[in-house]
Amino acid sequence: MSLDSKRIVLIVGGGIAAYKALDLIRRLKERGAHVVPVMTKGAQEFVTPLAVGALAGGHVFTELFAREDEQDVGHIRLAREADAILLAPATADRMAKMASGLADDLAGAVLLAARAPILIAPAMNPAMWAHPATHRNAERLLADGVRFVGPKSGEMAERGESGLGRMAEPTEIADALEELFAGGRRLSGRRVVVTSGPTHEPIDPVRFIANRSSGRQGHAIAGALAAAGAEVTLVSGPVSIPTPAGVSLVKVETALEMLAGVEAALPADAAVFVAAVADWRPADTAAQKLKKAPGVPPLALQFAENPDILATVGHHEKRPRLVVGFAAETHDLLANALSKLDRKGADIIIANDVATNEEGGSVMGGTENSVHLVTRDGIETWPLMSKEDVGRRLTDLIADRLAESAT
């Protein structure tokens, strides 16, 4: 079995989804894992250590200062002997503590002392998941190398509430854990280039042309590829989010700089072009700040066309074996994406609608994405999911395609 003899420290967090930990233990043991449970005080309000211990078949650790457990610095031993650490459910409070490096209980001490991979399954009310503080913490954890599974969209414990925040199902969590061991390094030895974020095209020293891209999707893809073992070069425009763990960052400002950064990273096995590159730039950049003055007509800018980075690499002499482009459209989404396949020399176009929705939100700058996978074989629509889940799913696809092309 894929988890055979793996020692999994399961930290059960203090949310209503803690009841799913009982089924999760069963699923992990069915796959051959040895489960070592750690329960927070909050978790014990929902399920009992007796039930958890009965299913796990061993001692349940609950206290940081338990004399019988800590006489040999038990929290360090728990962390160091683990093949992986699984936190399910991961509450907003626990994620905040992890991001800040707090170790005020046994769970926090184990997580801080960990050397093994950490996988967390967030579970909370949609409003808590959507809060900027939670997303700052999630981005910090991703940058620290923590892997995520979920959250998922669905009904909440609160009556009449639904949305993104539901904990992934036990089988999904077990599958994600398997990827850490079986498929988690599927891209070892592969080189991948990813572009992310916007470009800033200067008008003068203080003004520029840009768009609303946050870089979240490109960074999530780069992080997922690195977690799968790839050697990732992330060529990123100006963003305010952390760099994912395990990637080589190339910071750029303009489209011309981004193209140079991409070409310098070639040859590569695959390239994923997520960046929202400005199509045009001012033909001339003023050396000093442009000033308005009474009686002077508004400034008329002259534009020059920026290079099409996707098309350039799609027809490049060092073209990667797999070229993936993103199509951000506000109308005629699939028609525009299909037209880009041959014209830009791409193997896959990921199409997403960036028009503002009825609630005033948009994919650009948001935390979720619903994309269409466009290839010469047809169109596959993926459900609404977090950008991290899009990154993991695309990583699996890239690994499959590269494996196929090598046979």
Secondary structure, 3 states (H helix, E strand, C coil): CCCCCCEEEEEECCCHHHHHHHHHHHHHHHCCCEEEEEECCCHHHCCCHHHHHHHHCCCCECCCCCHHHHCCCHHHHHHHHCCEEEEEEECHHHHHHHHHCCCCCHHHHHHHHCCCCEEEEECCCHHHHHCHHHHHHHHHHHHCCCEECCCEEEECCCCCCEEEEECCCHHHHHHHHHHHHHHCCCCCCCEEEEEECECCEECCCCCEECCCCCCHHHHHHHHHHHHCCCEEEEEECCCCCCCCCCEEEEECCCHHHHHHHHHHHCCCCEEEECCECCCEEECCCCCCCCCCCCCCCCCCCCEEECCCHHHHHHCCCCCCCEEEEEEEECCCHHHHHHHHHHHCCCCEEEEEECCCCCCCCCCCCCCEECEEEEECCEEEECCCEEHHHHHHHHHHHHHHHHHHHHC
